[in-house]
């Protein structure tokens, strides 16, 4: 192994060592943000569907439109559809 390759390996190890302790906190914060996002989307979907029904749409059509409305909040499906 060359000296430069060893230095690169050491730098990568040091970087990994610095990031590793931060991962649990990062995962908790991002998990909480994701749950909050999904709860807000569900609440928004309920309001959207109620408003559609208040405007005179039947429940079936309102439910179908609400599903379409909520597709944007499905992050995993959005990521899959991009590729």
Secondary structure, 3 states (H helix, E strand, C coil): CCHHHHHHHHHHHHHHHHHHHHHHHHHHHHHHHHHHHHHHHHHHHHHHHHHHHHCCCCHHHHHHHHHHHHHCCCHHHHHHHHC
